[in-house]
Amino acid sequence: MPNIDYPREIAQDEEQLREPEKRHRYTHLSHRVRMLRLLKNGGRSSLGGAAEALGYSWRQCQRWFATYRREGLEGLLLGRVGERGPSELVTEEAFTQMEDAMKRGEIATVSQAHRFLWDRGVHYSHPESVGGLLRRRKAKLKTGRPRHEKADREEQEEFKKISREDKGGPRGRQRGRSVRKAGEGNGFRRGALRTHKLASQTLLSHRI
């Protein structure tokens, strides 16, 4: 596309291009709008320069601009099936935000990761696609179950109780077991005496 006056050829002004670029900032579509903006404001004077700035091939930017001339900005922002970008559908910014959420424990499953990206405009068709993304990036989810505050308090109290019992060491634990056994033995003897006394009273009543 030689001798093209890009600022004149692009109908939208720079501010009109900033809005869709911001709206699609978590997807590869933002790169298409940024290409137009670079050519519009003179940041790059050719498709080759814009391609170099964006990390795409000249051929890819040529296809984008041909689509823009034929279908306008709306047509340019329609994703093409099978089109390959420089890396993933997700942008580095969106992936970094997802990683941060994973580290905070806010994302523990692939479905949650899929929903996180979907809410930010990164529309993977299925959660398994996000699972593949995580595997390719070697990002691991935290799989531990969320803990309830009440359960934590109960566990801490139980731990304190066990710790107090163990403070005396082996002798302390043995002494505790001996006391429990003695109590159980005394209970048995008291029960046997009560049974014997009742039996004696029954015999005496029959003799009378």
C-alpha angles and dihedrals in degrees: 000000000000126000097012118160096219098185089054094041094054108077099198122076122232095266091051089054095048093063098060090038089057093043092054096036093123094055138058089254089079088067091061092053092044089054089057092046093051090050093044098051095040094250085130124017099200142033089249091058092046091048091052092049092050098041095242131119121265088241091057093050089047090056091048093051092046088053090049092052091048102039106015128229093312092056092046091057094056108102116238117224112241095014113142124216127193091277132335136352087248118074122232090248093056093044092051091051090050091050090051090051089050091052090051089054094246092121118048103152138047090243090057090049090050091051091046092056094040091056088055095052098263099127110194107176096229138015089243088065088059089047088056090049091053091049092050091050091042090233114157126209121224103245099185114123117252110258124225118233092230092050090052092053092049091049091050092051091050090049091051091050092052091045092054091051091049096049092090091058122220092330091051092050091047091049090051091051091048091052091050091049092048090051091050091048093050090049091053092050093048090050092050092050092051091050092049092049093051091049091052092050091051093052092049092051091053092051091052 
